[in-house]
Amino acid sequence: MTADRRASWFKGVLDLLVLASLTDGESYGYEIAKQLGAAGFGQIKGGTLYPVLNRLEEAGLVAAEFRATEKGPGRRYYSLTAAGREVLSEQGELWLAFDGSVRDVLAKAGVK
């Protein structure tokens, strides 16, 4: 029996998915995780998501702002920068081309 490769596929595309999740406006980590979970990616742990958000912030692809709340702990809100939108567009196109190539090869092999 072969190993389930979805976790490694997910890690390979998580940066792109996080950028895409911010196209409708700012959000915070827990909401991003919920949105991606609802899209079918399962539960995303903070130890997986927050390093991605930090890396994207360091690269200038997202901006972060800490906001205190009246109840409970404060939150870091993330928003897509102009550079992030550009990378999302470029990398999104590359991903879709890659996906198409994978689908073509699998279809030729009879995978449905």
HELIX and SHEET records of a PDB file:
HELIX    1   1 ARG A    6  SER A   21  1                                  16    
HELIX    2   2 GLY A   29  LEU A   36  1                                   8    
HELIX    3   3 GLY A   37  PHE A   41  3                                   5    
HELIX    4   4 GLY A   46  GLU A   58  1                                  13    
HELIX    5   5 ALA A   82  LYS A  108  1                                  27    
SHEET    1   A 3 SER A  27  TYR A  28  0                                        
SHEET    2   A 3 ARG A  75  LEU A  80 -1                                        
SHEET    3   A 3 VAL A  62  ARG A  67 -1                                        
END                                                                             
